[in-house]
Amino acid sequence: MREVLMVYLCGVILLLAVSTMIDREEGVGLDHILIAGFGWPILTPILALRAWTSR
């Protein structure tokens, strides 16, 4: 379980670090960045399952 948590936190830190490079003109707000940062562990398996079943 520690490994899963570590991968999750590294993913969040990576997304937040990348988000600092986004210009304000792009129209990406902090709410979008937080949703991406904390929602990817939930959405990734769902999207993978949908892609697998649609094959």
JOTA-V59387 format. One record per residue. SS is DSSP state (H for helix, E for strand, L for the rest). NEAR is the number of other ideal C-beta (glycine too) atoms within 10 Angstrom. D_LAST is the distance of its C-alpha to the last C-alpha in whole Angstrom. Layout:
BEGIN
ss:SS near:NEAR d_last:D_LAST
ss:SS near:NEAR d_last:D_LAST
END
This chain:
BEGIN
ss:L near:5 d_last:31
ss:H near:6 d_last:33
ss:H near:7 d_last:31
ss:H near:9 d_last:28
ss:H near:9 d_last:31
ss:H near:10 d_last:32
ss:H near:11 d_last:28
ss:H near:14 d_last:28
ss:H near:10 d_last:32
ss:H near:10 d_last:31
ss:H near:16 d_last:28
ss:H near:16 d_last:30
ss:H near:11 d_last:33
ss:H near:11 d_last:31
ss:H near:15 d_last:29
ss:H near:14 d_last:33
ss:H near:9 d_last:34
ss:H near:12 d_last:32
ss:H near:15 d_last:33
ss:L near:7 d_last:36
ss:L near:6 d_last:36
ss:L near:13 d_last:34
ss:L near:7 d_last:37
ss:H near:7 d_last:38
ss:H near:6 d_last:38
ss:H near:8 d_last:34
ss:L near:8 d_last:34
ss:L near:13 d_last:32
ss:L near:11 d_last:34
ss:H near:9 d_last:35
ss:H near:8 d_last:33
ss:H near:13 d_last:30
ss:H near:16 d_last:30
ss:H near:14 d_last:31
ss:H near:12 d_last:28
ss:H near:17 d_last:26
ss:H near:17 d_last:28
ss:H near:13 d_last:28
ss:H near:10 d_last:25
ss:H near:15 d_last:22
ss:H near:12 d_last:22
ss:H near:9 d_last:21
ss:H near:11 d_last:19
ss:H near:11 d_last:17
ss:H near:10 d_last:16
ss:H near:9 d_last:15
ss:H near:11 d_last:13
ss:H near:10 d_last:11
ss:H near:10 d_last:10
ss:H near:9 d_last:9
ss:H near:9 d_last:7
ss:H near:8 d_last:6
ss:H near:7 d_last:5
ss:L near:6 d_last:4
ss:L near:4 d_last:0
END
